[in-house]
Amino acid sequence: MKRTSYIGELGQAQVGTTVTLQGWVNRRRDLGGLIFLELRDRSGTVQVQVEPDSAAFAAADTLRAEYVVEVEGRFQARPEGQRKGGLADFEVIASRVTVLNAARTPPFELEKGEQVAEDIRLKYRYLDLRRPEMQRQLMLRSKAVAAVTAFLDAEGFVQVETPMLTKSTPEGARDFLVPSRLNPGEFYALPQSPQLFKQLLMISGLDRYYQLARCFRDEDLRADRQPDFTQLDMEMSFVTQEDVLEVQERLMAHVFRVVLDTELPLPFPRLSYHEAMDRYGSDKPDLRFDLRFVDVTDLFRGGEFAAFAGAETVKVLAAPELTRKQIDELERVAKQNGAKGLAWVRREGDSFTGGISKFVGGQAAALLERSGVQPGGTLLFAAGDWKKAVTALGAVRLALRDLFNLAADGPQFHAAWVLDFPQLEWDEDSGTWTYMHHPFTAPHPEDIPLFGTDRQGEIRAQAYDLVLNGYEVGGGSIRIHDPAVQAQMFQAIGFSEAEAQEKFGFFLDALEYGTPPHGGIAWGFDRLVMVMAGAGSIREVIAFPKNNRGVDLMAQAPSPVEDAQLAEVGVVVRDQE
């Protein structure tokens, strides 16, 4: 018999009607011959009552958790004293129960959810996905895809699929390589992003492109990173940076409005890279709480405290009252992020005690005024090289957020732009300049003359990152469309003309055939959905993810392959010992 509706679609309007429902047995209880079932489908759960004299009783008596069943019966309101709101106000009095399939006892209780070890959940992911929390998150993701598609279609973007097998190019992470059977000794690479192809589409005159692109990076994993992931990729011709940002803000606001019924205030705030680092110690600051650094370099310059006296920068962060154990933990965080230590003092009245208080007596009044630290509060200091100092203190800021739940009083979602990244950054290991984003990012036009000079570290990129709740959820730039500027960029990062041709020859040729000004962005779609869902890991919003070791525990991948397969593609595996 055909299902009359999903469980979640039932309500007052169906009371008194006969319904046919299909789903899984969530729980079965036998109360003195009266059987109660909780029936679950993707939309909700409803109680089913099976009476002893019912034709459904014999089948219901055989049921166990996770059996697949079809239930026919009368839908009615529960007695007033048993109502709890929503579907719990109703029940089905079964007239027929049909077992569609039996089930083994599951290896874990689905209702315990995240209490179960993640490796067990991932091994039996098809069971884990039955949990209502997981289904809600996948449905949220599906709604986000639909919202993105509807918006971009209305804005004149064209969806284009780019190749999955392409050429290995340096994009900042290791490639996954695929051997070519038809070209022995040669390899494809799985794309880290569709960067060159989407620029070629602009050269092709397509004007506006988008794609929910599958991308692959062979890099170390963490909670917001997977080896294979989805990126919302977009590119636009004949645009300035302002044009790109404006479209992206409207798109993000549309997605939140449609999916979460939440309004994001427009326009998004903007910070330069230097401002973000200098105030918050991060190029993806969490702005739901306004705890920022104060510069006190001048107060200590040339003073008696040697660690601060000659430092390039001294920053201070005003924290709530901290125990010594908490200070020790924050110092551990600072050291993990490059600091030699974490200096501190505690406010008592109009002076300071503890830590380095004996060195700040003369600066007490100025520190109180600048920092605004509350009585009993703690000042935390980082000093030294500017970038190392602010980065370490930025990690401490986030640790304070988690320790005191500082983001709870702010907006649920806070989006912002970080702009004007450096075009180049110095690589200490190689002793050369490298690109901060990728080598096709356009510099600010007024900074182009700095290429090849001792000031090329000051060149600002027309690059922008979209930041949400302390996560980078999008990043893009205006691209170089002038072959001469592209040549300067390659020269700055040490590529000879021959090397550039070898790696990017097809793209450099294309630039010579009339390339329009263009720019774009890519959203980390998994990461965005993770933040929207309030999940702790992108694994919670991906149907079949890898674990933190890059392993698919369910499918047992990666795995060895037979020697015959290796021989066919000309690959020999060396003994790892």
C-alpha positions in Angstrom: 0.0 0.0 0.0 1.2 3.5 -0.7 2.5 5.8 2.1 0.0 8.5 2.7 2.5 11.0 4.1 5.8 11.5 5.9 5.4 11.4 9.7 6.4 15.0 10.0 3.6 16.1 7.8 0.9 14.8 10.2 -1.0 17.2 12.4 -4.4 18.3 13.5 -5.8 18.2 10.0 -5.2 14.5 9.8 -6.9 13.6 13.1 -9.6 10.9 12.6 -8.2 9.8 9.2 -6.6 6.5 8.3 -2.9 6.9 7.5 -0.2 4.6 6.1 3.3 5.3 7.3 6.6 3.6 6.5 9.9 3.8 8.4 12.0 2.3 11.1 11.2 1.1 14.6 12.9 3.5 16.9 11.8 1.7 20.1 9.3 -1.0 21.2 7.7 -1.3 24.6 5.4 -4.0 25.8 3.1 -2.9 28.6 1.1 -5.8 29.8 0.1 -6.9 26.3 -0.3 -3.4 25.0 2.5 -2.7 22.5 3.8 0.8 21.9 6.1 1.6 19.0 8.1 4.7 18.1 8.0 4.9 14.3 10.7 7.0 12.7 11.3 8.3 9.2 13.4 11.2 8.0 10.8 13.8 9.0 10.0 12.8 12.5 8.8 10.2 15.1 5.3 9.3 16.1 3.9 6.8 18.7 2.0 3.8 17.4 -0.3 1.9 19.8 -1.0 -1.8 19.0 -3.9 -3.2 21.0 -4.0 -6.9 22.0 -7.1 -7.7 19.9 -5.7 -5.9 16.8 -4.9 -7.8 13.7 -1.6 -6.0 13.8 -0.6 -7.5 17.2 1.1 -10.7 16.0 3.4 -8.8 13.7 4.1 -6.0 16.2 5.1 -8.6 18.8 8.0 -9.7 16.6 9.5 -6.2 16.1 12.8 -5.0 17.3 14.8 -1.7 17.0 15.6 -0.7 13.4 13.1 -3.1 11.8 11.7 -1.6 8.6 7.9 -1.6 8.8 4.7 -0.3 7.2 1.9 0.8 9.7 -1.7 1.5 8.8 -4.0 2.9 11.4 -6.2 5.7 12.7 -4.4 9.0 13.5 -5.7 10.6 16.7 -4.9 13.1 19.4 -3.4 11.6 22.6 -5.2 12.2 25.9 -4.7 15.7 27.1 -2.6 14.8 30.1 -0.1 12.9 27.8 0.5 15.7 25.3 4.0 17.2 25.1 3.8 19.4 22.0 4.3 18.7 18.3 4.0 15.1 17.1 4.0 14.0 20.8 0.4 15.3 20.9 -0.7 12.5 18.5 -0.6 8.8 18.0 -1.6 6.1 15.6 -3.9 3.2 16.6 -2.6 0.4 14.4 -4.9 -1.8 12.4 -2.1 -3.4 10.4 1.7 -3.8 10.8 3.7 -5.2 8.0 7.4 -6.1 8.4 9.2 -4.9 5.3 12.6 -6.1 6.6 14.2 -7.3 9.8 17.4 -5.8 11.2 20.3 -7.2 13.2 21.0 -5.5 16.6 22.8 -2.3 15.8 26.5 -2.1 17.0 25.6 1.1 19.0 22.5 2.8 20.3 21.4 5.4 17.8 19.9 7.6 20.5 23.2 8.0 22.2 24.5 9.8 19.2 27.7 11.7 19.8 28.4 9.8 23.0 29.5 7.0 20.7 33.1 6.9 19.7 33.4 8.6 16.3 35.3 5.8 14.7 32.4 3.4 15.5 29.9 5.9 14.0 32.0 6.3 10.9 32.5 2.6 10.4 28.7 2.2 10.5 27.9 5.5 8.9 24.7 4.3 7.2 23.3 3.7 10.7 24.8 7.0 12.1 23.0 8.8 9.3 19.6 7.5 10.6 19.9 9.8 13.6 17.6 12.8 13.4 20.4 15.2 14.1 22.5 13.9 11.1 19.5 13.9 8.8 18.6 17.5 9.8 22.2 18.6 8.9 22.1 16.9 5.5 18.8 18.4 4.8 20.1 21.8 5.8 23.0 21.3 3.4 20.5 20.4 0.6 18.5 23.5 1.3 21.7 25.6 1.1 22.6 24.1 -2.3 19.1 24.9 -3.6 19.3 28.5 -2.2 22.7 29.0 -3.9 21.6 27.6 -7.2 18.4 29.7 -7.3 20.2 32.9 -6.4 23.1 32.5 -8.9 20.8 31.4 -11.7 18.7 34.5 -11.2 22.0 36.6 -11.2 23.0 35.3 -14.7 25.6 32.8 -13.6 26.1 29.7 -15.8 26.9 26.4 -14.1 29.9 24.6 -15.8 31.6 21.4 -14.7 35.4 21.5 -15.0 37.8 18.5 -15.3 38.5 16.1 -12.4 41.6 14.8 -14.1 44.0 17.6 -14.9 47.7 18.7 -14.7 49.6 18.9 -11.5 50.3 22.6 -10.6 51.6 24.2 -7.5 48.6 25.5 -5.5 49.9 25.4 -1.9 49.1 21.7 -1.0 50.1 18.3 -2.2 48.2 16.9 -5.2 46.5 13.5 -5.3 48.1 11.9 -8.3 46.4 9.5 -10.7 48.5 7.3 -13.0 47.7 7.2 -16.7 47.5 3.7 -18.2 47.5 5.1 -21.8 50.5 7.3 -21.0 52.9 5.2 -19.0 55.0 7.1 -16.5 52.7 10.1 -16.6 50.1 11.3 -14.1 47.0 13.3 -13.8 46.3 15.3 -10.7 42.9 15.6 -9.0 42.1 19.4 -8.8 42.9 21.3 -5.6 40.5 23.9 -7.1 39.2 24.8 -10.6 41.3 28.0 -10.5 42.8 28.0 -14.0 39.7 26.5 -15.6 37.4 29.2 -14.2 39.7 31.9 -15.4 39.8 30.2 -18.8 36.0 30.4 -18.8 36.2 34.1 -18.4 38.7 34.3 -21.3 36.1 32.2 -23.2 33.6 35.0 -22.8 31.2 33.1 -20.5 31.1 36.2 -18.2 29.6 34.6 -15.0 30.3 31.0 -13.9 29.6 28.9 -10.9 30.1 25.3 -9.8 29.7 23.2 -6.7 33.2 21.7 -7.3 34.7 18.6 -5.8 38.3 19.4 -4.8 41.2 17.3 -3.4 44.2 18.2 -1.3 46.6 15.8 0.2 47.2 17.7 3.4 47.1 17.2 7.2 43.6 17.0 8.5 41.7 18.8 11.3 38.1 19.4 12.3 37.3 21.8 9.5 39.3 20.0 6.7 38.9 16.9 4.6 41.1 15.4 1.8 38.1 15.6 -0.6 35.7 18.5 -0.1 33.1 20.7 -1.8 33.7 24.3 -2.8 31.2 26.7 -4.2 33.3 28.2 -7.0 32.4 31.5 -8.8 34.0 33.8 -11.3 32.8 37.1 -12.9 34.2 39.2 -15.8 34.4 43.0 -16.1 34.2 43.5 -12.3 36.0 45.3 -9.6 36.6 44.0 -6.1 33.5 46.0 -5.0 31.3 44.2 -7.5 32.4 40.8 -6.3 31.9 41.6 -2.6 28.5 43.1 -3.2 27.2 40.0 -5.0 28.7 37.7 -2.3 27.1 39.6 0.5 23.7 39.3 -1.1 24.2 35.6 -1.8 25.3 34.9 1.8 22.3 36.9 3.2 20.0 35.0 0.8 21.3 31.6 1.9 20.8 32.5 5.6 17.4 33.9 5.0 16.1 30.9 3.1 17.8 28.1 5.1 17.8 29.5 8.6 15.2 32.3 8.5 18.0 34.5 9.8 18.9 38.0 8.5 22.5 38.9 8.2 23.1 42.7 8.5 24.4 44.2 5.3 27.0 45.4 4.3 29.5 43.1 6.1 32.1 44.9 8.2 35.6 45.1 6.6 39.1 44.8 8.0 42.4 45.0 6.3 44.7 42.0 6.9 47.0 44.2 9.0 44.0 45.4 11.1 42.7 41.9 11.7 46.1 40.6 12.8 47.0 43.7 14.8 43.7 43.7 16.7 42.8 40.0 17.0 45.8 38.0 16.0 44.1 36.2 13.2 43.2 36.8 9.5 39.9 35.1 10.3 38.9 36.7 13.5 35.8 35.7 15.5 34.0 39.0 15.8 31.0 37.8 17.8 32.9 39.2 20.8 34.9 42.4 20.9 38.0 41.4 22.8 40.9 43.1 21.0 44.6 43.8 21.7 46.0 47.1 22.9 49.4 48.2 21.8 51.7 49.2 24.7 55.0 49.0 22.9 55.8 52.6 23.7 55.2 52.1 27.5 58.0 49.6 27.8 60.5 50.7 25.1 63.9 51.2 26.7 62.6 50.3 30.1 64.0 48.0 32.8 62.1 44.8 31.6 64.5 43.5 29.0 62.0 41.1 27.4 59.8 44.1 26.5 62.3 47.0 26.2 63.7 46.1 22.8 60.7 44.2 21.4 59.3 45.1 18.0 55.8 45.0 19.5 54.2 44.5 22.9 50.5 43.7 22.9 48.2 43.3 25.9 44.8 41.6 26.2 42.4 42.3 29.1 41.0 39.1 30.4 38.6 38.3 33.2 39.9 37.1 36.6 42.1 34.0 36.0 43.3 31.3 38.3 47.0 30.3 38.2 46.0 27.0 36.6 44.1 28.9 33.9 47.1 31.2 33.3 49.4 28.2 32.9 47.0 26.6 30.3 46.9 29.9 28.4 50.7 30.1 28.4 50.8 26.6 27.0 48.5 27.8 24.2 50.7 30.8 23.5 53.8 28.6 23.4 52.1 26.2 21.0 51.6 29.2 18.7 55.2 30.4 18.6 55.5 32.6 21.8 58.4 32.1 24.3 55.9 32.6 27.1 52.9 34.6 28.3 53.6 37.5 30.7 50.7 38.5 33.0 49.6 40.8 35.8 46.4 40.9 37.9 44.7 44.2 38.7 44.2 45.0 42.4 42.7 48.4 42.9 44.7 50.9 40.8 47.8 48.7 40.7 48.9 45.3 39.7 50.2 42.1 41.4 51.6 38.8 40.4 53.5 37.9 37.2 55.6 40.8 35.9 54.0 43.3 38.2 57.3 44.5 39.6 58.2 45.8 36.1 55.0 47.7 35.4 54.7 50.0 38.4 55.5 53.1 36.5 53.2 52.2 33.7 50.2 51.1 35.9 48.1 54.2 35.3 48.6 54.1 31.5 47.9 50.3 31.4 44.7 50.8 33.3 43.5 53.6 31.0 44.4 51.8 27.7 43.3 48.3 28.5 40.2 49.0 30.5 40.9 45.9 32.6 38.3 45.3 35.3 39.1 45.0 39.1 40.4 41.5 39.6 41.0 41.1 35.9 44.2 39.9 34.3 46.4 41.5 31.6 48.1 39.0 29.3 51.1 40.2 27.3 52.9 39.0 24.2 56.1 40.6 22.9 58.6 40.2 20.2 58.4 40.0 16.4 55.0 41.5 15.4 53.5 38.6 13.5 54.6 36.0 16.1 53.4 38.1 19.0 50.0 38.8 17.6 49.5 35.2 16.3 50.2 33.8 19.8 48.0 36.3 21.5 45.3 35.6 19.0 45.3 31.9 20.0 45.0 33.0 23.6 42.1 35.2 22.7 40.2 32.2 21.2 41.1 30.1 24.3 39.6 32.8 26.5 36.5 32.7 24.3 36.1 29.0 24.9 36.9 29.3 28.6 34.4 32.0 29.4 31.9 31.4 26.5 32.5 35.0 25.4 30.7 34.6 22.1 27.4 33.6 23.7 26.4 37.3 24.3 27.0 38.4 20.7 25.2 37.7 17.5 24.7 34.0 16.6 26.4 34.7 13.2 28.9 37.4 12.4 30.2 37.7 8.9 33.0 40.1 7.8 35.5 40.7 5.1 39.3 40.7 5.5 41.0 42.6 2.7 44.3 43.7 1.4 46.4 40.7 2.1 50.1 40.9 1.3 50.8 39.8 -2.3 54.0 38.0 -1.3 55.3 36.5 1.9 58.8 35.4 2.8 59.4 31.7 3.1 62.0 31.2 5.8 62.8 27.6 4.7 63.6 28.4 1.1 64.8 32.0 1.6 62.6 33.2 -1.2 59.4 35.1 -1.8 56.2 33.1 -2.4 52.6 33.9 -3.0 50.2 34.3 -0.1 47.1 33.2 -2.0 48.0 31.9 -5.5 50.2 33.4 -8.3 47.2 34.7 -10.3 46.0 37.2 -7.7 46.2 40.8 -8.9 48.1 43.4 -6.9 46.7 46.8 -6.3 47.5 48.8 -9.5 49.4 51.5 -7.5 51.7 48.8 -5.9 52.8 47.2 -9.2 55.9 49.4 -9.5 57.2 47.7 -6.2 57.8 44.4 -8.0 61.5 43.7 -8.2 62.4 46.3 -5.5 63.4 45.9 -1.9 59.8 46.9 -1.0 58.0 44.2 -2.8 57.0 42.7 0.5 54.7 45.8 0.8 52.7 45.0 -2.3 49.0 44.5 -1.4 46.9 41.9 -3.1 43.4 42.6 -4.4 42.4 39.5 -2.3 39.6 39.1 0.1 38.5 36.4 2.6 34.9 36.0 3.8 35.0 35.2 7.6 32.2 33.8 9.6 32.4 33.2 13.4 36.1 32.8 13.3 36.2 30.5 10.2 37.4 31.4 6.7 34.4 30.3 4.7 35.4 32.0 1.4 38.4 33.4 -0.3 39.0 35.0 -3.6 40.7 37.8 -5.5 40.7 40.0 -8.6 42.9 38.1 -11.0 45.8 39.2 -13.1 44.6 39.7 -16.7 47.7 41.5 -18.1 50.4 39.1 -19.3 53.1 41.6 -18.4 51.9 41.8 -14.8 51.7 38.0 -14.7 55.3 37.8 -15.8 56.3 40.1 -13.0 54.5 38.0 -10.5 56.2 34.8 -11.6 59.6 36.6 -11.6 58.9 37.7 -8.0 58.4 34.2 -6.8 61.5 32.9 -8.6 59.9 31.2 -11.6 62.0 31.4 -14.7 60.2 32.0 -18.0 60.8 28.3 -18.9 59.4 27.1 -15.6 56.3 29.2 -15.9 55.8 27.8 -19.5 56.3 24.3 -18.3 53.7 24.6 -15.4 51.2 27.0 -16.9 52.0 27.3 -20.6 48.4 26.7 -21.8 47.1 29.4 -19.4 49.8 31.9 -20.3 49.0 31.4 -24.0 45.3 32.1 -23.3 46.1 35.4 -21.5 47.5 36.7 -24.8 44.2 36.3 -26.6 42.2 39.2 -25.0 41.5 38.5 -21.4 38.9 40.6 -19.6 39.3 42.0 -16.1 37.9 39.3 -13.9 37.7 38.1 -10.3 36.0 35.5 -8.2 35.8 33.6 -5.0 35.4 30.1 -3.6 33.4 29.2 -0.6 34.4 26.3 1.6 30.9 24.8 1.4 31.4 22.1 4.0 32.8 24.6 6.4 29.9 27.0 5.8 27.3 24.4 6.4 29.2 23.3 9.6 28.9 26.8 11.0 25.3 27.2 9.9 24.4 23.8 11.6 26.3 24.6 14.7 28.3 21.4 14.3 31.7 20.9 15.8 33.3 19.3 12.7 32.7 19.2 9.0 32.5 15.5 9.3 29.1 16.1 10.8 27.7 17.7 7.7 29.3 15.4 5.1 27.4 12.2 4.4 30.5 9.9 4.1 33.6 11.6 5.4 37.1 10.4 6.2 38.3 10.4 9.8 41.1 12.5 11.1 43.6 10.1 9.6 42.1 10.5 6.1 40.6 7.0 6.3 37.1 5.9 5.2 36.4 3.4 8.0 33.2 2.2 6.4 34.5 1.5 2.9 38.0 0.7 4.2 39.8 3.2 1.9 42.6 3.7 1.1 43.4 0.1 0.6 46.0 -2.0 -1.2 45.4 -3.0 -4.8 46.4 -6.1 -6.6 49.8 -6.3 -8.3 48.1 -6.7 -11.7 46.4 -3.4 -11.4 49.6 -1.7 -10.5 51.4 -3.3 -13.4 48.8 -2.1 -15.8 49.5 1.5 -14.9 53.2 1.1 -14.5 53.4 1.7 -10.8 55.7 -0.1 -8.4 55.1 0.2 -4.6 58.3 0.3 -2.6 58.6 -1.6 0.7 57.9 1.1 3.3 60.5 -0.4 5.6 
